[in-house]
């Protein structure tokens, strides 16, 4: 269903939801947005537990990256955007991943990452886990498989 919101005049909003048209005063529209934000951000205890469990699983996975060889890490880092690198560095509280990432970046990229770490302070856990599931983990898996293939071809 398409929902369209138009400003009718200075203090009235016109909301079209499918075939239904609603006119709301300015304050009612603001209250509606606040209520929707509250409902979207509110977590049930089950949701919070599931989120924490997923976060711990991703932390364990990321900690295994410390053992990966440097060429594979470098390949992964070339495919990640700045926000994803920040997520990767911040998901591990021990700082071992951040150290490994910094070791595998050129000096200029290290400075950029330091700036990005300061810039992306408010990444939510949900967003971080979404990025991990959809982008970072698949890139990591692909890089590891490519390194295994190269090693098999070289006979190592």
Buried (B, 14 or more C-beta within 10 A) or exposed (E): EEEEEEEEEEEBBBBEEEEEEEEBEEEEBEEBEEEEEEEEEEEEEEEEEEBEEBBEEBBEBBBEBEEBEEEBBBBBBEBBEBBBBBBBBBBBEEEEBBEBBBEBBEEEBBEBBEEBBEEBEEBEBBEBBEBBEEBBBEBBEEBBEEBEEEEEEEEE
